[in-house]
Amino acid sequence: MGARQSSARSKDKGPRGMVLLRRRQRFSPRDDALLSGKDPRSLLKRGMRHISFSLVTKGITDIPDFLWGLSEVQKLNLSHNQLRVLPPEVGRLSRLVVLNLCGNRLKSLPQEISLLKGLKVLFINMNCLTEVPAELSTCKNLEVLSLSHNSLSQLPASFADLSRLRKLNLSNNCFAHIPICVFALKELDFLHVGSNRLENIAESIQCLGSLQIFIAESNNIHSFPRSLCLLASLELLNLNDNDIQTLPDELYLLCRLARIAWNPMDKGLHISHNPLSKPLPELVEGGLEMLVSYLKDKKHN
């Protein structure tokens, strides 16, 4: 009897046993928990404010089916995987407040995203989106939306309905102009449209009266619109790396821009690497006050 048991153990160490071992090694700790018969809800993290579930950097190509049964999840992090499809079942997670899909290979979002009525934060940057469904505009509680590093060139007109949106990141896409619907988002205090294909900033920018941070660096913007000077709440305006040759005399109206800024994180006016700075390096280095004085004198002369 002992010999047979020993023989059985030795067979497990053979080629077939190695295959079983390799297959076993493919399972993540969460898979192991499920295979051992644990309730998937034991994988949830219950914080002070939200119930969360995370599958970050697991290399998954498909979302495990058990997730759609965890209806109490409020924060879901599926970032930095290999997901190509977000299944329509995501609509079952009706209590979601935060959804992080950053760093996957998604080309589209399902229409069922409209069922996430409580969603406040959506990160879907660093994917392969070429369009965004109009249904997303029914998520009227959305406050933060990052669509950066995709292949977007337009947004649905219905995005104008996202009346509570405060922070919008459209950087590193293919926009030739700022979508008209963006100018209807009156609560925006942060707008990033850097690294696109913009050649101008529409006069409608003045509609965004709550805007505090506006980043439009690394485009091909030719002029600094006077309407931009009407955004009195601006504390950071980044127009670095464009083709701006002149500044409007009304620049002094931007009273919250305290200085010429050089560090990307600093508040102030970022205007470096434009043709404007080449004949006036001493003015730019002298600060915003000197630059404004120069513009006023230039106007009178």
Secondary structure, DSSP 8 states (H G I E B T S, - for coil): -HHHHHHHHHHHTSHHHHHHHHHHHT--HHHHHHHTT--GGGG-EE-SS-EEEE-TT---SS--GGGGG-TT--EEE--SS------GGGGG-TT-SEEE--SS------GGGGG-TT--EEE--SS--S---GGGGG-TT--EEE--SS------GGGGG-TT--EEE--SS--SS--GGGGG-TT--EEE--SS------GGGGG-TT--EEE--SS------GGGGG-TT-SEEE--SS------GGGGG-TT--SB--STTS-EEE--SSGGGTT-HHHHHH-HHHHHHHHHHHHH-
